[in-house]
Amino acid sequence: MSLITEDFRIIPAKSEEVLPEKISPEDAVVLLSEQKAEEIYRENRGEIIVAADTVVAIDGRILGKPADEKDAFAMLKTLSGRAHEVFTGVCVIFANGRKERFFEETKVEFYELSDGEIAEYIKSGEPMDKAGAYGIQGKGALLVKRIDGDYFNVVGLPVARLLRVLKGEL
């Protein structure tokens, strides 16, 4: 957000994230971002609210945050040597209550990872609170062979597109 403005506050949403079964990754991130935005807007009417949610998907299956190190290992093993998608949904509620929702998709390809590399990365602790068990903005960058799309989307907020939505250009 600081690339867009210095005048913002971070207010974490507190509600539990619940998704319908068999929802697509695209629909999931838009729904979750909208739920977060509406929760925060109820207590902050008259302000612009921006909420986002990011998931990693492979073969149409959503990979959320790992439950434990074993889960992180399984996710990273699944992503090893393969391409996957990162979806970020964004919901903006303007001061007048008008809503804009969108999602951004970025394709990410991982290098083939050895079990040792995966274990070493997990030992860093970085994967444990990240969708898909990696963060491209940290040590997870060492796993990534290439990306096709918005890097900041993989980080968790497609700032260039968000700025255009806030300016009313999209």
Stockholm file with secondary structure:
# STOCKHOLM 1.0

chainA/1-170         MSLITEDFRIIPAKSEEVLPEKISPEDAVVLLSEQKAEEIYRENRGEIIVAADTVVAIDGRILGKPADEKDAFAMLKTLSGRAHEVFTGVCVIFANGRKERFFEETKVEFYELSDGEIAEYIKSGEPMDKAGAYGIQGKGALLVKRIDGDYFNVVGLPVARLLRVLKGEL
#=GR chainA/1-170 SS CTTTCSCCCCCCCCSCCCCCTTCCHHHHHHHHHHHHHHHHHHHSTTSCEEEEEEEEEETTEEECSCSSHHHHHHHHHHHTTSEEEEEEEEEEECTTSCEEEEEEEEEEEECCCCHHHHHHHHHTSGGGGSGGGCCTTTGGGGGEEEEESCHHHHHTCCHHHHHHHHTTCC
#=GC SS_cons         CTTTCSCCCCCCCCSCCCCCTTCCHHHHHHHHHHHHHHHHHHHSTTSCEEEEEEEEEETTEEECSCSSHHHHHHHHHHHTTSEEEEEEEEEEECTTSCEEEEEEEEEEEECCCCHHHHHHHHHTSGGGGSGGGCCTTTGGGGGEEEEESCHHHHHTCCHHHHHHHHTTCC
//
